[in-house]
Amino acid sequence: MSFLANLFGYVLNFLYEWLQSYGWAMILFTILLQLVLLPLSIRQQKSLKKSAKIQKEMQKLQVKYRNNPEKLNQEVMGLYKKEKVSPFSGCLSSIIQLVLFLAVFYLVSRPLTYMKKVDPTVIQNYEQEIAQSGESTSYPEMKIIESKASEDENIYINMNFLGLDLSKVPMQNFSDIKVLIIPLLYVITTFVNIKLVSNLNKSKDQREKEKEKKKLMKQKNALTDGDNEETMDEQLESMQQMTNSMNLMMPIMSVAIALIAPLGLSLYWLVKNILQLCERLLLSRFIKDKDEVNE
């Protein structure tokens, strides 16, 4: 992660030297990063379209082979192969997002190391001074910027962004209500994104859910003996609950981290959410499957 954070630091520092604002540099950095990741986003959007399309066939297979897990797995993998959809495409995206999150967290929490490339010995000496003064902080480099920048111009970073100090940590500054503005906006845009993704994943067949469910129930009654079986409603509800739990887990974790991290991280996430919202709306409009084109 240090290597990637160091690489990102060169880009962020270049933008900072140009704009002389850490906040605006972070916004532009986020935009550039999203542009680099755009091909992956397009690929993921296409995969989501295909995945939504084959949900009906998967539900049929789950009913038909519910008592034969081995055969069910074979048929499902065959369906993925036929439709040219990888069941692990979502995992790759999640791994990339996790790596980027850790790299940006390193970058934001230690800007003197990764962005300004300050001599480690200088940083260590300042940290010792702060420790000897009796002050404790989770982010010593932020404290150095705050207390020592007037003595050493090499460590100065303009953290002021629209009246907000991006070096502040919300959990440590609850007396200043302004520190909650960016995290709150981040939370709102996160749930808007979740709702949007949920709506975009509804294919034509899913919108005709009631009609299709009746057909599946008929097939199920013909193929099973009815003993100790869940109804199709219970199966679908269980799957939906699992999906909802996964959708909520990452935002909740992110909010918790946003409260204990410098505001610069929340700003990155907020801009990223807004860009993803626009990106998904545009891609959903231009990426159509064959059935949608023929409608």
C-alpha positions as CSV (number, residue, x, y, z in Angstrom):
1,M,0.0,0.0,0.0
2,S,2.9,2.3,0.7
3,F,4.1,2.1,-2.9
4,L,0.6,3.1,-4.2
5,A,0.2,5.8,-1.6
6,N,3.6,7.2,-2.6
7,L,2.7,7.2,-6.3
8,F,-0.7,8.9,-5.5
9,G,1.3,11.4,-3.4
10,Y,3.3,12.6,-6.5
11,V,0.0,13.3,-8.3
12,L,-1.7,15.0,-5.4
13,N,1.3,17.2,-4.7
14,F,1.6,18.2,-8.3
15,L,-2.1,19.3,-8.2
16,Y,-1.6,21.0,-4.9
17,E,1.4,23.0,-6.2
18,W,-0.8,24.1,-9.1
19,L,-4.0,24.9,-7.1
20,Q,-2.4,25.8,-3.7
21,S,-5.4,24.2,-2.0
22,Y,-5.4,20.7,-0.5
23,G,-9.2,20.4,-0.9
24,W,-9.4,21.3,-4.6
25,A,-6.3,19.2,-5.3
26,M,-8.1,16.2,-3.6
27,I,-11.2,16.8,-5.7
28,L,-9.2,16.9,-9.0
29,F,-7.2,13.9,-7.9
30,T,-10.4,11.9,-7.3
31,I,-11.8,12.9,-10.7
32,L,-8.5,11.8,-12.4
33,L,-8.6,8.5,-10.5
34,Q,-12.2,7.8,-11.6
35,L,-11.3,8.6,-15.2
36,V,-8.5,6.0,-15.0
37,L,-10.9,3.5,-13.6
38,L,-13.6,4.3,-16.2
39,P,-12.9,1.2,-18.4
40,L,-13.3,-1.0,-15.3
41,S,-16.6,0.7,-14.4
42,I,-17.9,0.2,-18.0
43,R,-17.0,-3.5,-17.8
44,Q,-18.6,-3.8,-14.4
45,Q,-21.8,-2.1,-15.6
46,K,-22.0,-4.5,-18.6
47,S,-21.5,-7.4,-16.2
48,L,-24.3,-6.2,-14.0
49,K,-26.6,-5.9,-17.0
50,K,-25.9,-9.5,-18.0
51,S,-26.2,-10.7,-14.4
52,A,-29.6,-9.2,-14.0
53,K,-30.6,-10.8,-17.3
54,I,-29.8,-14.3,-16.2
55,Q,-31.5,-14.1,-12.8
56,K,-34.6,-15.6,-14.2
57,E,-32.8,-18.7,-15.5
58,M,-30.9,-19.0,-12.3
59,Q,-34.1,-19.1,-10.3
60,K,-35.4,-21.8,-12.5
61,L,-32.3,-23.9,-12.0
62,Q,-32.5,-23.3,-8.2
63,V,-36.0,-24.8,-8.2
64,K,-35.3,-27.6,-10.6
65,Y,-32.1,-28.8,-8.9
66,R,-32.8,-27.7,-5.3
67,N,-32.2,-31.3,-4.1
68,N,-29.1,-31.8,-6.2
69,P,-26.5,-29.2,-5.2
70,E,-23.8,-30.7,-7.4
71,K,-25.9,-30.6,-10.5
72,L,-27.1,-27.1,-9.6
73,N,-23.5,-25.8,-9.5
74,Q,-22.7,-27.4,-12.8
75,E,-25.8,-25.9,-14.5
76,V,-25.2,-22.4,-12.9
77,M,-21.5,-22.4,-14.1
78,G,-22.7,-23.5,-17.6
79,L,-25.2,-20.6,-17.6
80,Y,-22.4,-18.2,-16.7
81,K,-20.2,-19.6,-19.5
82,K,-23.0,-19.5,-22.0
83,E,-23.8,-15.8,-21.2
84,K,-20.1,-15.0,-20.9
85,V,-20.5,-13.6,-17.4
86,S,-17.9,-14.2,-14.7
87,P,-19.3,-15.0,-11.2
88,F,-16.1,-13.5,-9.8
89,S,-16.3,-10.1,-11.6
90,G,-17.7,-8.5,-8.5
91,C,-14.9,-9.8,-6.4
92,L,-12.3,-8.2,-8.6
93,S,-14.0,-4.9,-8.3
94,S,-14.3,-5.2,-4.6
95,I,-10.6,-6.0,-4.2
96,I,-9.6,-3.0,-6.4
97,Q,-11.8,-0.7,-4.3
98,L,-10.3,-2.0,-1.1
99,V,-6.7,-1.5,-2.3
100,L,-7.6,2.0,-3.4
101,F,-9.2,2.8,-0.1
102,L,-6.2,1.7,1.9
103,A,-3.8,3.6,-0.4
104,V,-5.8,6.8,-0.1
105,F,-6.2,6.4,3.6
106,Y,-2.4,6.1,3.9
107,L,-2.0,9.2,1.7
108,V,-4.5,11.3,3.7
109,S,-3.3,10.3,7.1
110,R,0.4,10.9,6.3
111,P,0.5,13.8,3.8
112,L,4.0,14.9,4.8
113,T,5.4,11.4,4.1
114,Y,3.5,10.5,0.9
115,M,2.6,13.9,-0.5
116,K,5.2,16.4,0.5
117,K,8.0,13.8,0.7
118,V,9.5,15.4,3.8
119,D,12.6,13.8,5.2
120,P,11.6,11.1,7.7
121,T,14.1,12.3,10.2
122,V,12.5,15.8,10.2
123,I,9.1,14.2,10.8
124,Q,10.4,12.0,13.6
125,N,12.0,15.0,15.4
126,Y,8.7,16.9,15.2
127,E,6.8,13.9,16.5
128,Q,9.1,13.6,19.4
129,E,8.6,17.3,20.2
130,I,4.9,16.9,20.2
131,A,5.0,13.8,22.3
132,Q,7.3,15.5,24.9
133,S,4.8,18.4,25.1
134,G,2.2,15.9,26.4
135,E,-0.1,16.1,23.4
136,S,-1.4,12.9,22.0
137,T,-2.9,12.4,18.5
138,S,-3.8,9.5,16.2
139,Y,-2.4,11.5,13.2
140,P,0.9,13.1,14.3
141,E,1.6,14.5,10.8
142,M,-1.6,16.4,10.9
143,K,-0.6,17.8,14.3
144,I,2.8,18.7,12.9
145,I,1.2,20.7,10.0
146,E,-1.1,22.5,12.5
147,S,1.6,23.4,15.1
148,K,4.9,23.6,13.2
149,A,4.0,25.0,9.7
150,S,4.8,28.5,10.9
151,E,8.3,27.4,11.8
152,D,9.0,25.3,8.7
153,E,7.5,26.3,5.3
154,N,8.5,22.9,3.9
155,I,5.7,21.2,5.9
156,Y,3.0,23.8,5.2
157,I,-0.1,22.5,3.5
158,N,-3.2,24.7,3.0
159,M,-5.9,22.5,4.6
160,N,-8.6,25.2,4.5
161,F,-11.4,24.3,2.1
162,L,-14.5,26.4,2.0
163,G,-14.1,27.3,5.7
164,L,-13.4,23.7,6.7
165,D,-10.1,22.4,8.1
166,L,-9.5,19.1,6.3
167,S,-6.9,18.1,8.8
168,K,-9.5,17.8,11.5
169,V,-10.9,14.4,12.7
170,P,-14.7,14.5,13.4
171,M,-14.5,12.3,16.4
172,Q,-12.0,14.6,18.1
173,N,-13.8,17.8,17.2
174,F,-17.5,17.3,17.9
175,S,-17.7,20.7,19.4
176,D,-17.2,22.1,15.9
177,I,-20.4,21.2,14.1
178,K,-18.8,22.0,10.7
179,V,-16.7,18.8,10.8
180,L,-19.9,16.8,10.3
181,I,-20.9,18.4,7.1
182,I,-18.7,16.4,4.7
183,P,-19.3,13.0,6.5
184,L,-23.1,13.7,6.4
185,L,-23.1,14.5,2.7
186,Y,-21.0,11.4,2.2
187,V,-23.6,9.2,4.0
188,I,-26.4,10.7,2.0
189,T,-24.7,10.2,-1.4
190,T,-23.8,6.6,-0.3
191,F,-27.4,5.6,0.2
192,V,-28.5,7.4,-3.0
193,N,-25.9,5.3,-4.8
194,I,-27.2,2.1,-3.2
195,K,-30.8,2.9,-4.2
196,L,-29.7,3.7,-7.7
197,V,-27.8,0.4,-8.1
198,S,-30.8,-1.5,-6.8
199,N,-33.1,0.2,-9.3
200,L,-30.7,-0.3,-12.2
201,N,-30.3,-4.0,-11.5
202,K,-34.0,-4.6,-12.1
203,S,-34.3,-6.1,-15.6
204,K,-37.4,-6.4,-17.7
205,D,-38.0,-9.9,-16.4
206,Q,-37.6,-8.8,-12.8
207,R,-40.2,-6.0,-13.3
208,E,-42.6,-8.8,-14.4
209,K,-41.8,-10.7,-11.1
210,E,-45.3,-11.7,-10.2
211,K,-46.0,-13.3,-13.6
212,E,-42.7,-15.2,-13.6
213,K,-43.1,-16.3,-10.0
214,K,-46.3,-18.1,-10.8
215,K,-44.6,-20.1,-13.5
216,L,-41.7,-21.0,-11.2
217,M,-44.1,-22.1,-8.5
218,K,-45.8,-24.5,-11.0
219,Q,-42.5,-26.0,-11.9
220,K,-41.5,-26.3,-8.3
221,N,-44.7,-28.1,-7.4
222,A,-44.2,-30.6,-10.3
223,L,-40.6,-31.3,-9.3
224,T,-40.7,-31.5,-5.5
225,D,-42.6,-33.5,-3.0
226,G,-43.6,-30.5,-0.8
227,D,-42.0,-31.8,2.5
228,N,-40.0,-29.4,4.6
229,E,-39.6,-27.0,1.7
230,E,-39.3,-23.2,1.7
231,T,-41.7,-21.3,-0.5
232,M,-40.4,-19.3,-3.4
233,D,-41.3,-16.2,-1.5
234,E,-39.0,-17.3,1.4
235,Q,-36.2,-18.1,-0.9
236,L,-36.4,-14.7,-2.6
237,E,-36.7,-12.9,0.7
238,S,-33.7,-14.7,2.1
239,M,-31.6,-13.7,-1.0
240,Q,-32.8,-10.1,-0.8
241,Q,-32.0,-9.9,2.9
242,M,-28.5,-11.2,2.2
243,T,-28.0,-8.6,-0.6
244,N,-29.3,-5.8,1.6
245,S,-26.9,-6.8,4.4
246,M,-24.0,-6.7,2.0
247,N,-25.1,-3.4,0.6
248,L,-25.2,-1.9,4.1
249,M,-22.1,-3.3,5.6
250,M,-19.5,-1.3,3.6
251,P,-21.3,2.1,4.0
252,I,-21.6,1.5,7.8
253,M,-17.9,0.6,8.0
254,S,-17.0,3.6,5.8
255,V,-19.0,6.0,8.0
256,A,-17.3,4.7,11.1
257,I,-13.9,5.2,9.5
258,A,-14.9,8.7,8.3
259,L,-15.5,9.7,11.9
260,I,-12.1,8.7,13.0
261,A,-10.1,9.8,9.9
262,P,-9.1,13.3,8.8
263,L,-11.8,15.1,6.8
264,G,-9.7,14.8,3.6
265,L,-10.7,11.2,3.4
266,S,-14.4,12.0,3.7
267,L,-14.0,14.6,0.9
268,Y,-12.4,12.0,-1.3
269,W,-15.3,9.6,-0.6
270,L,-17.9,12.3,-1.2
271,V,-16.5,13.3,-4.6
272,K,-16.1,9.7,-5.5
273,N,-19.8,9.0,-4.7
274,I,-21.0,11.9,-6.7
275,L,-18.9,10.8,-9.7
276,Q,-20.1,7.3,-9.4
277,L,-23.7,8.5,-9.3
278,C,-23.2,10.5,-12.5
279,E,-21.2,7.6,-14.1
280,R,-23.9,5.0,-13.4
281,L,-26.7,7.2,-14.7
282,L,-24.8,7.8,-17.9
283,L,-23.6,4.2,-18.4
284,S,-27.1,2.8,-17.7
285,R,-28.3,5.0,-20.5
286,F,-25.7,4.0,-23.1
287,I,-25.1,0.4,-22.2
288,K,-28.1,-1.6,-23.3
289,D,-28.5,-5.3,-23.6
290,K,-30.1,-6.8,-26.7
291,D,-33.5,-7.2,-25.3
292,E,-33.6,-3.5,-24.3
293,V,-32.4,-2.4,-27.7
294,N,-35.2,-4.4,-29.4
295,E,-37.9,-3.1,-27.2
